[in-house]
Amino acid sequence: MDTLLLDTAVWDLTTDVYGNLATVGDATPASAQTGPGMRLAQDVATRCRAWRGEVYYDTTQGIKYSTILGLAPNLSVLQNAFNTEALKVPACETAIAQFSFNAGSTREITGKLSVADVAGNSGTVTLT
């Protein structure tokens, strides 16, 4: 299974050396930046970045950010929301979110979401 490769720096489509849309997935040689683990991490990140109802053809995808934003974050609720959404990605077997909240002037949540599929391929989604 393949998916379109996203450039994680700008979260947009990218091209291969021939100018075609780049893909990543099972046929891609495995490494930290490619292969089935990267495909899984990218699919999970795409699903978790979506607001519930935002995906036009499947409004059940995404996280209910309206119930999370605007309040002091409850990390357990947030981690559970990300874990639950990640496990909805086909073939995703495990999802473990580890977030932390930096209070003060920055008020930001950072951390990672580690995922693995049924074949043992793993990937990490980093929140910054």
C-alpha positions in Angstrom: 0.0 0.0 0.0 1.4 3.4 -1.0 0.3 7.0 -0.3 1.4 10.4 -1.7 4.6 11.5 0.0 4.3 14.8 2.0 7.3 17.1 2.6 7.1 17.2 6.4 8.8 20.6 6.5 5.9 22.3 4.7 3.3 19.5 4.9 2.7 19.6 1.2 3.0 17.2 -1.8 6.5 16.8 -3.2 7.9 15.3 -6.4 10.4 12.6 -7.1 13.6 13.1 -9.2 11.6 12.7 -12.4 9.1 15.4 -11.5 6.3 13.0 -10.7 4.3 13.1 -7.5 6.4 11.2 -5.0 4.9 8.2 -3.1 5.9 6.3 0.0 4.8 2.9 1.2 5.3 -0.8 1.0 7.2 -0.8 -2.2 9.6 1.9 -1.0 12.9 0.7 0.6 12.6 1.0 4.4 14.6 3.8 6.1 13.8 6.5 8.7 12.5 8.8 5.9 10.7 6.2 3.7 9.1 2.9 3.6 6.0 1.4 5.3 6.7 3.1 8.7 6.9 6.5 7.1 3.6 5.8 5.2 1.9 4.8 8.4 3.2 7.8 10.4 2.2 10.2 7.6 -1.3 8.7 7.3 -1.7 9.0 11.1 -0.5 12.6 11.1 -2.9 13.5 8.3 -5.8 12.0 10.1 -4.8 13.6 13.5 -4.3 17.0 11.9 -7.9 17.0 10.5 -10.7 18.6 12.5 -13.7 16.3 13.0 -16.0 16.9 10.0 -13.3 18.6 7.9 -12.6 15.6 5.5 -15.2 16.1 2.8 -15.9 12.4 1.9 -15.7 11.1 5.5 -16.8 13.6 8.2 -16.2 11.0 10.9 -12.4 11.5 10.5 -10.4 13.9 12.6 -10.2 15.1 16.2 -12.8 17.2 18.0 -10.5 20.1 18.6 -13.4 22.3 19.6 -13.6 20.3 22.8 -9.9 20.6 23.5 -8.8 24.1 22.4 -9.3 27.2 24.5 -8.8 25.5 27.8 -5.8 24.4 29.8 -4.9 21.1 28.2 -5.8 17.9 29.9 -2.9 15.8 28.5 -4.7 12.5 29.2 -7.7 13.6 27.1 -5.5 14.9 24.3 -3.3 11.8 24.2 -6.4 9.6 24.2 -7.9 11.5 21.3 -4.7 11.1 19.3 -4.3 7.4 20.1 -8.0 6.7 19.2 -7.7 8.6 15.9 -4.4 6.9 15.0 -5.9 3.4 15.6 -8.5 4.2 13.0 -5.9 4.2 10.2 -6.0 0.9 8.4 -3.4 -1.6 9.6 -2.3 0.6 12.6 -1.9 -1.8 15.4 -0.5 0.4 18.2 -0.4 4.1 19.0 1.2 5.6 22.0 1.1 9.4 22.5 3.5 11.1 24.8 2.8 14.8 25.1 3.9 17.5 27.4 2.6 21.0 28.0 5.0 24.0 28.3 3.2 26.7 30.3 4.3 30.3 30.4 4.4 32.6 27.5 4.7 29.9 24.8 1.8 27.7 26.0 2.6 24.9 23.6 2.1 21.2 23.5 5.0 19.1 22.3 5.7 15.4 22.1 5.4 12.4 19.8 3.0 9.8 18.7 4.6 6.4 18.1 2.7 4.0 15.8 3.2 0.5 14.5 1.4 -1.6 12.0 0.4 -5.3 12.0 3.6 -6.1 10.1 5.9 -4.5 12.7 6.7 -1.4 10.7 6.9 1.6 13.0 6.9 5.4 12.6 6.8 8.5 14.8 4.8 11.6 14.5 6.4 14.6 16.2 4.4 17.5 17.5 6.2 20.8 17.7 
